[in-house]
Amino acid sequence: MKSKIMKNICIVLGLLLVQLTSIAQIPAGARAGGGASMNMGHFYGKIVDANKKAVDGATIQLKGSKFDPATKKATEVILGTMLTASNGDFSFENLPVMGNFKLIISGVGFKKLEKTLSFNIKMNGGQNMQEMMALVDKDLGNIKLEESTTDLQSVTVSSTARPQFEMGIDRKVFNVDKNLTSTGQTAVEVMKNIPNLNVDIDGNVTLRNAAPTLLIDNRPTTLTMDQIPADIIDRVEIITNPSAKYDATGGNAGILNIVLKKNRKNGYNGGIRTGIDMRGKFNGGGDLNIRDNKFNYSLTANTMGRKSIGTSETTREIIGAAVPTSIKTINNSTNNGTFNFYRAGFDFLPDNRNTFSLYGNIVKGSFNNGGDQIIDSIKSGVTKQYNLENTSHFEFLNKGAQLSYKHLFEEKGHELTADFNYNQAESNNWSLINSSLLNQRSIGTGTNKNYSANIDYAREFKGDIKFESGLKYNYRSEFNSRDQYRSEVLLAEVSKQYDYNEKVYAAYTNINMKRNKWGYQLGLEQKAELMTVLLIMCILLLLFQILSQ
């Protein structure tokens, strides 16, 4: 009776938390009766001259429409006025997301410029809250001021929400945030909803009948899919035709790249999620993001409980024996455990074109499995029964960190990135079998380390031509040990150890282009010693200079 009451209390608390999450996601203006305003919009950009130099002290004015209760009409009002910073940056925040806006830019020695802007929010257009949130943060890019007297036509800035599936030259993209069934699950459940991927009963994911290489945010990882909560996944990229940017370790299977969510909107925002499965195991998590001008802080935590109960029965009879001969086996097992995921990050954005980021994550879990096995055998008319007790334990700890820098040039698709990635996984496990005939014990440990560093350059040219080039360094080490005991005596012949180390320097270049309905991609990757790679990189940079003329 008490357990039933406690279970009902847990369900009520879970419903309350879900309700609070829904309320927290509604804008303050909407809860106060001003839902039409929804002051969550953000316009930002950079003012430059004809020579692409930043314009300091340019006057920027943003106008919008406001309903006048006296005249019962919408009138144009000034929403904000500011001067550009020394680097040409400007930013308008807390704007209403509905309607059109007018951006007026003027400066000493420059022609006055006006632009028509909008967030393209349609309340009745089939957009959900998540899609609308993605539209309210607009980068207007580099806006050039001209000294000539030529009138400039207005420009409408708009965007569209991402579809659930997207196709590229070398990949297929599945946007997880469009799939509500992924909430409260792991990455394994996400993969079950993606075409071209196969997931077996044990959670193993295959592509083209082989295991793909797993990447997190385009970087190597020691995490497994059942250690990644679905709530933090933004999209999954299936790269079946990897470019030279990626190591050719995916074989015929290809690469599975999981891109995690990132939130850099100004202010405070977050959410809480919780649930209880059919066996009373608790699942919950939360996200918190704080953005204050040039600094962004994020925190994600998830906990997942797992419990499974299994029963099986098998009977084997030997046909043709002179006397009845058969073996009947009954198995009963229970697996119980939990794992926790923690991720924290920090971003420094000195301006609209540069970002420094530091992220770290810790994943730890522990699982216990216990069961009994009853074996009834009939041999030559003699019946015997054996009882076996099986006990096993598995625990793991995974740590990772990422330091990165990203610079956006003024042209679309023109960027420079540098990253350092670190991952380390440790595991311990043991199993014990006790019976009247046999006592067997197994002890195993494992360590997996991965360090990688890379510098990547990308630029898009006219005619849908994209050039990529970069340097990569990767170090990987793996150690596994398993000792087998029988009646507490070490069996050296069946015990084993595995130790592996790899160090790779590489340089790559890649060019892809589109012509009509066709897409083309050409790439080259060279793995060699460090000095050889640096020489190759110099050649690649020279090639880029020739292409950019």
Rosetta blueprint (number, residue, H / E / L):
1 M L
2 K H
3 S H
4 K H
5 I H
6 M H
7 K H
8 N H
9 I H
10 C H
11 I H
12 V H
13 L H
14 G H
15 L H
16 L H
17 L H
18 V H
19 Q H
20 L H
21 T H
22 S H
23 I H
24 A H
25 Q L
26 I L
27 P L
28 A H
29 G H
30 A H
31 R H
32 A H
33 G H
34 G H
35 G L
36 A L
37 S L
38 M L
39 N E
40 M E
41 G E
42 H E
43 F E
44 Y E
45 G E
46 K E
47 I E
48 V E
49 D L
50 A L
51 N L
52 K L
53 K L
54 A E
55 V L
56 D L
57 G L
58 A L
59 T E
60 I E
61 Q E
62 L E
63 K E
64 G E
65 S E
66 K E
67 F E
68 D E
69 P L
70 A L
71 T L
72 K L
73 K E
74 A E
75 T E
76 E E
77 V E
78 I E
79 L E
80 G E
81 T E
82 M E
83 L E
84 T L
85 A L
86 S L
87 N L
88 G L
89 D E
90 F E
91 S E
92 F E
93 E E
94 N E
95 L E
96 P E
97 V L
98 M L
99 G L
100 N E
101 F E
102 K E
103 L E
104 I E
105 I E
106 S E
107 G L
108 V L
109 G L
110 F L
111 K L
112 K L
113 L E
114 E E
115 K E
116 T E
117 L E
118 S E
119 F L
120 N L
121 I L
122 K L
123 M L
124 N L
125 G L
126 G L
127 Q L
128 N L
129 M H
130 Q H
131 E H
132 M H
133 M H
134 A H
135 L H
136 V L
137 D E
138 K E
139 D E
140 L E
141 G E
142 N E
143 I E
144 K E
145 L L
146 E L
147 E L
148 S L
149 T L
150 T L
151 D L
152 L L
153 Q L
154 S L
155 V L
156 T E
157 V E
158 S L
159 S L
160 T L
161 A L
162 R L
163 P L
164 Q L
165 F E
166 E E
167 M E
168 G L
169 I L
170 D L
171 R L
172 K E
173 V E
174 F E
175 N E
176 V H
177 D H
178 K H
179 N L
180 L H
181 T H
182 S H
183 T L
184 G L
185 Q L
186 T E
187 A H
188 V H
189 E H
190 V H
191 M H
192 K H
193 N L
194 I L
195 P L
196 N L
197 L E
198 N E
199 V E
200 D L
201 I L
202 D L
203 G L
204 N L
205 V E
206 T E
207 L E
208 R L
209 N L
210 A E
211 A L
212 P L
213 T E
214 L E
215 L E
216 I E
217 D L
218 N L
219 R E
220 P E
221 T L
222 T L
223 L L
224 T L
225 M H
226 D H
227 Q H
228 I L
229 P E
230 A H
231 D H
232 I H
233 I E
234 D E
235 R E
236 V E
237 E E
238 I E
239 I E
240 T L
241 N L
242 P L
243 S L
244 A L
245 K L
246 Y L
247 D L
248 A L
249 T L
250 G L
251 G L
252 N L
253 A L
254 G L
255 I E
256 L E
257 N E
258 I E
259 V E
260 L E
261 K L
262 K L
263 N L
264 R L
265 K L
266 N L
267 G E
268 Y E
269 N E
270 G E
271 G E
272 I E
273 R E
274 T E
275 G E
276 I E
277 D L
278 M L
279 R L
280 G L
281 K L
282 F E
283 N E
284 G E
285 G E
286 G E
287 D E
288 L E
289 N E
290 I E
291 R E
292 D E
293 N L
294 K L
295 F E
296 N E
297 Y E
298 S E
299 L E
300 T E
301 A E
302 N E
303 T E
304 M E
305 G E
306 R E
307 K E
308 S E
309 I E
310 G E
311 T E
312 S E
313 E E
314 T E
315 T E
316 R E
317 E E
318 I L
319 I L
320 G L
321 A L
322 A L
323 V L
324 P L
325 T L
326 S E
327 I E
328 K E
329 T E
330 I E
331 N E
332 N E
333 S E
334 T E
335 N E
336 N E
337 G E
338 T E
339 F E
340 N E
341 F E
342 Y E
343 R E
344 A E
345 G E
346 F E
347 D E
348 F E
349 L L
350 P L
351 D L
352 N L
353 R L
354 N E
355 T E
356 F E
357 S E
358 L E
359 Y E
360 G E
361 N E
362 I E
363 V E
364 K E
365 G E
366 S E
367 F E
368 N E
369 N E
370 G E
371 G E
372 D E
373 Q E
374 I E
375 I E
376 D E
377 S E
378 I E
379 K E
380 S L
381 G L
382 V E
383 T E
384 K E
385 Q E
386 Y E
387 N E
388 L E
389 E E
390 N E
391 T E
392 S E
393 H E
394 F E
395 E E
396 F E
397 L E
398 N E
399 K E
400 G E
401 A E
402 Q E
403 L E
404 S E
405 Y E
406 K E
407 H E
408 L E
409 F L
410 E L
411 E L
412 K L
413 G L
414 H L
415 E E
416 L E
417 T E
418 A E
419 D E
420 F E
421 N E
422 Y E
423 N E
424 Q E
425 A E
426 E E
427 S E
428 N E
429 N E
430 W E
431 S E
432 L E
433 I E
434 N E
435 S E
436 S L
437 L L
438 L L
439 N E
440 Q E
441 R E
442 S E
443 I E
444 G E
445 T E
446 G E
447 T E
448 N E
449 K E
450 N E
451 Y E
452 S E
453 A E
454 N E
455 I E
456 D E
457 Y E
458 A E
459 R E
460 E E
461 F E
462 K L
463 G L
464 D L
465 I E
466 K E
467 F E
468 E E
469 S E
470 G E
471 L E
472 K E
473 Y E
474 N E
475 Y E
476 R E
477 S E
478 E E
479 F E
480 N E
481 S E
482 R E
483 D E
484 Q E
485 Y E
486 R E
487 S L
488 E L
489 V E
490 L E
491 L L
492 A L
493 E L
494 V L
495 S L
496 K E
497 Q E
498 Y E
499 D E
500 Y E
501 N E
502 E E
503 K E
504 V E
505 Y E
506 A E
507 A E
508 Y E
509 T E
510 N E
511 I E
512 N E
513 M E
514 K E
515 R E
516 N L
517 K L
518 W E
519 G E
520 Y E
521 Q E
522 L E
523 G E
524 L E
525 E E
526 Q E
527 K E
528 A E
529 E L
530 L H
531 M H
532 T H
533 V H
534 L H
535 L H
536 I H
537 M H
538 C H
539 I H
540 L H
541 L H
542 L H
543 L H
544 F H
545 Q H
546 I H
547 L H
548 S L
549 Q L
